[in-house]
């Protein structure tokens, strides 16, 4: 039997504060969870997987309002599959655009760094 996954254990596993987890529950990002015999929140592995997915969406820049919409659609069941897919496809396009912009910026940085390397090499060759 798995030991109970309390809010403090979940917070540590997700690298979040318990306060943040409670906030996410309060606004509707996380589903309400069961309570243990002592009245404390007890999380299941499905809760961990859901939280990890939401954190990926957050890390890729999805606005919290879109995350809330996705959570709402998810709770509504299979009749929302197409809408959830469309929401994720749009977010994927947004992430891809961010990656493209970051790649271009990285190329500019690489070019500038290369110029500095070349200038430093010239300077070393001129030292007596």
C-alpha positions as CSV (number, residue, x, y, z in Angstrom):
1,X,0.0,0.0,0.0
2,X,1.3,3.5,-0.9
3,X,1.8,5.9,2.0
4,X,-0.6,8.8,2.0
5,X,0.5,11.6,-0.3
6,X,-0.1,14.7,1.8
7,X,0.0,18.2,0.6
8,X,3.6,18.7,2.0
9,X,4.8,15.6,0.2
10,X,3.1,16.7,-3.0
11,X,4.6,20.2,-2.7
12,X,8.0,18.7,-2.3
13,X,7.5,16.3,-5.2
14,X,6.3,19.2,-7.5
15,X,8.7,21.8,-6.1
16,X,5.8,24.0,-5.2
17,X,4.7,25.4,-1.9
18,X,1.6,24.0,-0.1
19,X,0.2,27.5,-0.4
20,X,0.4,27.4,-4.2
21,X,-1.3,24.0,-4.2
22,X,-4.1,25.3,-2.1
23,X,-4.4,28.3,-4.4
24,X,-4.6,26.1,-7.4
25,X,-7.3,24.1,-5.7
26,X,-9.2,27.2,-4.7
27,X,-9.3,28.7,-8.2
28,X,-10.2,25.3,-9.8
29,X,-7.0,24.2,-11.5
30,X,-6.7,21.2,-9.3
31,X,-9.7,19.0,-8.6
32,X,-10.9,18.7,-5.0
33,X,-9.1,15.9,-3.3
34,X,-10.0,13.3,-0.8
35,X,-9.4,13.6,2.9
36,X,-7.5,11.1,5.1
37,X,-8.6,9.8,8.4
38,X,-7.0,12.9,10.1
39,X,-8.9,15.3,7.8
40,X,-5.9,16.3,5.8
41,X,-5.8,16.3,2.0
42,X,-4.7,13.1,0.5
43,X,-3.5,13.1,-3.1
44,X,-3.5,10.1,-5.6
45,X,-1.1,9.5,-8.4
46,X,-3.7,10.8,-10.9
47,X,-3.5,14.1,-9.0
48,X,0.3,14.2,-9.3
49,X,0.1,13.5,-13.1
50,X,-2.5,16.2,-13.6
51,X,-0.4,18.7,-11.6
52,X,2.7,17.8,-13.6
53,X,0.8,18.4,-16.8
54,X,-0.5,21.8,-15.6
55,X,3.0,22.8,-14.6
56,X,4.2,21.9,-18.1
57,X,1.5,24.1,-19.6
58,X,2.6,26.9,-17.2
59,X,6.3,26.4,-18.0
60,X,5.5,26.8,-21.7
61,X,3.7,30.1,-21.1
62,X,0.0,29.1,-21.2
63,X,-2.0,31.8,-19.5
64,X,-3.8,30.8,-16.3
65,X,-7.2,31.6,-17.8
66,X,-6.5,29.1,-20.6
67,X,-5.3,26.5,-18.0
68,X,-8.6,27.1,-16.1
69,X,-10.6,26.6,-19.3
70,X,-8.8,23.4,-20.0
71,X,-9.4,22.1,-16.5
72,X,-13.1,23.1,-16.8
73,X,-13.4,21.2,-20.1
74,X,-11.6,18.2,-18.6
75,X,-14.1,18.0,-15.8
76,X,-16.9,18.2,-18.3
77,X,-16.0,14.8,-19.8
78,X,-15.5,13.3,-23.2
79,X,-18.0,15.7,-24.9
80,X,-15.2,18.3,-24.7
81,X,-12.4,16.2,-26.3
82,X,-12.3,18.2,-29.6
83,X,-12.3,21.5,-27.7
84,X,-9.5,20.4,-25.4
85,X,-7.5,19.1,-28.4
86,X,-8.0,22.5,-30.2
87,X,-6.9,24.4,-27.2
88,X,-3.7,22.3,-26.9
89,X,-3.0,22.6,-30.6
90,X,-3.2,26.4,-30.4
91,X,-0.9,26.4,-27.4
92,X,1.5,24.1,-29.3
93,X,1.5,26.6,-32.2
94,X,2.3,29.4,-29.7
95,X,5.1,27.3,-28.1
96,X,6.5,26.6,-31.6
97,X,6.5,30.3,-32.4
98,X,8.3,31.0,-29.1
99,X,10.9,28.3,-29.9
100,X,11.5,29.9,-33.3
101,X,12.0,33.3,-31.8
102,X,14.3,31.9,-29.2
103,X,16.3,30.1,-31.8
104,X,16.7,33.3,-33.8
105,X,17.8,35.1,-30.7
106,X,20.3,32.3,-29.8
107,X,21.8,32.6,-33.3
108,X,22.3,36.3,-32.8
109,X,24.0,35.6,-29.5
110,X,26.2,32.9,-31.0
111,X,27.3,35.3,-33.7
112,X,28.1,38.1,-31.3
113,X,30.1,35.6,-29.1
114,X,32.0,34.4,-32.1
115,X,32.9,38.0,-33.0
116,X,34.3,38.5,-29.4
117,X,36.3,35.3,-29.7
118,X,37.8,36.6,-33.0
119,X,38.6,40.0,-31.5
120,X,40.2,38.4,-28.5
121,X,42.3,36.2,-30.7
122,X,43.5,39.2,-32.7
123,X,44.4,41.0,-29.5
124,X,46.5,38.1,-28.3
125,X,48.4,37.9,-31.5
126,X,49.3,41.6,-31.2
127,X,50.9,41.2,-27.8
128,X,54.7,41.4,-27.9
